[in-house]
Amino acid sequence: VKILNFSSRALALILAVSLAIPAWTQSAAPTSYAIKGGKVFTLAGPAIENGTVLIRDGKIAAVGAGIAIPGDAQVIDATGLEVYPGMFDPVTQIGLNEVSAVSATVDVSELGDYNPELVAATAVNPASSHIPITRANGITEVIAAPGTTGFDLQSGGLIAGQASAFNLAGWTMDEMQINRSVAMVINWPSIQTRTFDFATFSIKEKPYADVKKEYDKSVNTLGDWMDRARHYAQAKEKGSSALFERDLKLEALVPVVQGKLPVLVIADEARDIRNAVDFCTKQNLRMILGSGAEAWKVKELLKDKKIPVVLAPTNRLPEQEDTPYDKPYTEPSELFSAGIPIAFSSFGTAFSRRLPQYAGTAVAYGLPHDEALKAVMLNAAQIFGLADQLGTLEPGKIANIIATSGDPLQLQTQVRYLFINGQLTSTDNKHRELYEQYRKRPQPAR
Amino acid sequence: MKRAIFCAALFLAACTPVATRAQNPGTIFIQNATVLTVTHGNIEHGSILIRDGKIAAVGADLKAPEGAAVIDATGQYVMPGIIDCHSHIAVDGSVNEAGPAVSSMANIADVLNPDDINIYRDLAGGVTTANILHGSANPIGGQTVVIKLRWGKPASELPFQGALPGIKFALGENPKHSNFPSPPGVQPRYPGTRLGVEEVIRQALIEAREYKKQWDDYNQRKAAGEQNPIPPRRDVRLDPLVEVMEGKRYVHAHCYRADEILMLIRVANEFGFKVRTFQHVLEGYKVANEIAAAGAGGSTFSDWWAYKMEAFDAIPYNAALMTERGVIVSVNSDDAQEARQLNQEAAKSMKNGGLSANDALKLITLNPAIQLGIDARAGSIDVGKDADLAIYNRDPLSVYAVVQKTLIDGQVYFDRQRDIAGRATLAAEKQALLDKEKKAAEAKKAEEKSEKTPDTKPDKKKKPPQDGGGGVGVASGVAGGSR
């Protein structure tokens, strides 16, 4: 009964707030806000009771207790609320995928195996209905990663393209973009003797030797691309246009082989992860492991090579029949304890809003709560080189901030206020609109 | 992300985790827990007395009888075992008999696989009962069965005795094969539209009605004493549909859009039966009035949406809104993983739509029990019901709750501590088997080498890899084709 009352009140409040705020108000006055009265979790120090966060021109201007509020600031009363950096979902298809089964609405996977020149930002649809729905759940920025698989997509390409980071509010991608290229996505080839054939809806078996040969060929080709990119960079440095023709693919790989752009390598099985680490070490690439269902089997290697892991959803089945039933739940805690930087991610679109649930489940199975918060707010920013702009509530950072009714990882918690790029942003969305619409449908007398 | 659905060490399927060996039922006493009865409130420092697999007493002031096996649940929460109203675990092979548009002759109960590890995994998520459904490839699919997750028992002991069997109906994109087009050169199957889906269902029911009439007529003549009346030809395709019309078999109808929900309500009215549950029913909130009036249940997802066109208007408020309008609602999994977190999925209806904690719990306990017609036996902690229970270390509606024990018929089928304690043994057993296999392979190789003569052709056949090489990069849901 207690919870019912609370929820009803919360709902009424949210509805009141959502009516008062336009969808987003980029460049509109006021550009200065003061969030006051809440418990502020900066993730850069101890929590501040009754703290104030000042926002000006899209950035965090000041954070602390007893800060003077400028006269032009719109005051947001966060009394009784908790204030955090917004959550960051680092591997998604948001903006590239509207309805998974309808290919006309999907721009995730290009044809061909080697597409380093493709950039997700090119096709992120700022009007996607996933954007307001995701941010209403406290996720303020995401990375869209081409060629990555969601819960019902097939992977596309070995070098799938460049991933782009953006804020989940804005009129155009130019306004939303945080960094157009944060990583090169590589879907690591896997030695699979059994594959599911969608055309015939049946399982196909291939001899191990054949599959191994295909695998070796793929890895050699990946190596060739890196070598050629290095030669291309050298030729380019020499400055003579006569020495080379412009090649968009090699050009895109230059920052990769120069170690300026990390590779996000998607791999799950321990053997594949080992091979990928070996490859990246030899090629001198900055590797981020994506998914990593069996990363727990290669902890020492990952720690030794300082490779961070963007984790596949905690709520998944174990890889093998004899894998402990709770291994996916305990994996984040195990990797953290081994000293490996981790970030949670949905690897999806519609399930991006489950990000806090994935972190919460990991806490249930041993991950310290404050580390789980970092792993949905700060760590992804660090892993993708955006920590100077995002991830904590510190002056100078982009003001992506949430004010919640409680623990942001808990299932019942409501996001009451949402700031993206320093603007008070509505939590209204297609789902709530449909709810409101059909809730008004007359009910026959019973 | 890849989800392997085949594993390298399939032989391990036989290695039943130690933790699952349940003791003999007798008298069990769970003490000092927060008991979430679902029907009559929460009992702090409560106890549950179990006798012969049934709940014998529930209360705050019970004492453990002499000789009872005591489970001390101090600080823990006991709730009714979770009932998953839409599952495809424990099925041997495909869940779809995908050839004919009416596959009512196929029966999931015939292909139960008690060794499916997902039985154990879901058990470890607090699930005690699951409605095992045929897939959704056909407007009228196969027969379905309710099971208890009695891990370690043979297939014959899985079914929930006394639970009415069901049959899967399916509407919309799946039966019209929108997202799984025919391979090149293969004639697409009828129906290809929602119009055709209705026609296929109505046509089959007309046949079944005619068939039923023939049998009724025959039985009447026989009862009237007629000598040697000729019985109608038996039709295993129509038998289950007759049972539907006679109220002996439940219809669980896969559906998404509001229009097709109303369509099936009309067709069911025409043939004089009730749809027992609308499954998925993601647009159920749009026609909740009609679903409630039809007396049908709604078994839905918490927050799935946008994976196909007919799921584009799905909202996470669906369960709450249908509940508000008087529909009996459950939240189901349709997925072996989702089943492990149904407590979390139910909790989301508190956030999305403001359900009370108890109403949220009902979504995965009492309500699916009502939908499956087993509420006299399961779905709440009440005297006389089966002792199907899940024990959590915290409030199960918290994301931080972890299942400690799962009981079915008063037997502990899952025990987290025992599972953890048994892992080293299992790992050693696996290693021993791998070593043995490796040795055998080496011995065979050596033998072949010594036997080789210059005239014999060299054996070019490669040995299978020792490190497996299995694993299929496919999302489990698509493979099932069941959503």
Interface residues (C-beta under 8 A of the other chain):
Chain A: V1 I3 L4 S7 S8 A10 L11 E98 V99 S100 A101 V102 S129 H130 T148 T149 G150 F151 D152 L153 Q154 S155 S190 I191 Q192 T193 R194 T195 F196 F198 A199 T200 F201 I203 P207 Y208 A209 V211 I266 D268 E269 R271 S291 A293 A312 P313 N315 R316 L317 P318 E319 Q320 E321 D322 P324 Y325 D326 F347 T349 A350 R353 R354 P356 Q357 G360 T361 V363 A364 Y365 L409 Q410 L411 Q412 T413 Q414 H431 R432 L434 Y435 Y438 R439 R441 Q443 P444 R446
Chain B: M1 K2 R3 A4 F6 C7 A8 A9 L10 L12 A13 C15 A98 I117 N118 Y120 R121 A124 E173 S178 N179 F180 P183 P184 Y285 K286 A288 N289 A293 D303 W304 W305 A306 Y307 K308 M309 A311 F312 D313 I315 P316 Y317 L321 E324 R325 G326 A336 Q337 E338 R340 Q341 Q344 A347 K348 M350 K351 G353 G354 L355 S356 A357 L397 S398 V399 Y400 A401 V402 D419 I420 R423 L426 K430 K462 P464 P465 D467 G469 G470 G471 V472 G473 V474 A475 S476 G477 V478 A479 G481
